[in-house]
Amino acid sequence: MRTPHDLAAPGKKEAIAPPRRLLIILANTDPRNPEELGAPFYYAAVAAAMEHRVDVLCTATAGRLMLKGVAQAIRIKPDDTMTVYDWIKEAHGQGAKFWACPANLELFGKAEADLIAECQGVMGAAAMISDVMGDDCRVLSF
């Protein structure tokens, strides 16, 4: 039986390498509901620790998490010592890269200078769609 790892053309011996990149999109995650915020950053940290390339795009209301001071003020559980910013730093420390949506910056009246240090900059719609449609990428959406 053939597996996805055996996707060589008939008669050829070389196989196509499985995707090693994960794009995590936070579009439906709302910072006003802290219990929604743990999983995306936990998954990002785990995937990065597994040596996958991980990009996390925060867009829509979740885009606020990339602004200085926002994630620092949110705790997933009220009595937890870790803030959402600590979760972001953990994932970043494992190798995950964080991106803001440029349309969100305009919507919020902010600039790239307002982004947290762990944010690499902006990823626009065309770049994100290009990544999503590529064969080397898998997507998780929150």
N, C-alpha and C positions, 0 to 999 in steps of 0.2 A: 504494500500500500504506500502511495506517495504522501508526503507531508508538505506543508508550505515551505519547509526548508529545502525541499528537493525540486524547486521550481526551475530546473534547467530545461532548455529546449530539448526536444527529442533527439537522441543521438549525441548529445553534449554531456560532458562530465561535470562542468562547473555549475554550482548552485548559486542562486541569488541569496545574498546575505539578508537576514531578517532585519526589519527596521530597528534602529537603535535610538530613535528620537521620540520623545513624548512632548506634546504640546498640551498644556493644561489651560483651559479657558475658563475664567471666572466671569460669567456674564449674568447669571441668575442668582448669584450669591450676594446677599444684602448685608453690609456691615451692621445694620440695625438689628440683625438676628445672629448674635455671636455663635450660637450652636452650629451654624452653617459653615463656620470658618476653619474648623480644625482639619477636616478631611482633605481639602485641596492642598494645604501646605504639608500635611503628613505624607500624602501620596508623592508630592514633589520631592520631599527629602528622601523617601525610600527609593524612588526610581533613580535619583541622582547617586545615592549610595550604591546602587546596583550598576553604576557606571554607564547609565543611559544619559544621553544629552536631554536635558529638561529645560523647557521654556514655559514660563507661566505668564499669561496675558491677563491683566485685570482690566476689564472694560465695563461699561454701564455703571451702575451704582458701586460695584466692586472696585471700580477704578479709583475710588477715594482711598482705598487701602495703600496705594502707592504714594500718597501725599504725606509729607512729614507731619507727625503728630497724630494721625488718624489711627493707625494700627497700634501705636503705643498706648492709646487710651482704651483699648478693647481687650477684655478678658473673655475667653471662651466659657469659662465657668466663673461665677462671681468670686469664689474663694480661692481661685488658682493664682499662683504667683507669676505664672507665665502670661505675657500679653500676646496678642496676635503678632505683634512685631517680633517677639522672641521666636515664634513659629516660623516667620519669614526668614529671620536670621539663621535659624537651624537649617532650613532647606537651602538657603544661599550658601551656607558653609559646606554643605554636601555637594554643591556644584550647580544647583538650579539657578537659572537666570530669570529675572523678573522684568516685565515690560508693561508700560502704560499705554493706553490708547490716546493718540493725539487729539481725537475729537472730544474725548473726555476732558482733557486739559483745557481746551477752548470752552467747553460747556461749563466747567467749574471756575473759569477765569484764572487759571493757574498756568505756570510755565515749567519747563523741565527743571529749572532750579528749585522748584517746590517738591521734587520727587525725593523719596528716601534714598539713601546711599546704595542700597541693594538693588535698586531699579536701574537696569542698563540703559534706559531711554524709552523711546516710543516704538511701537509696532503698529503700523496702519492696517487698514482693512485689506488692501491688496496683498501685502506681505503675509498676513495671516491666512487669507484664502489660498494663496499660492502654497503655503506650507501644508494646509489641510488637504489640499488636492494632490500633494506629492506622495510617491510610493514609499518614501523613507520615514514617514511620520505616522504616529498614532495619536489620537486626540481623546482627552477626557474633558468633559464639560461639566461645570458646576454652576 
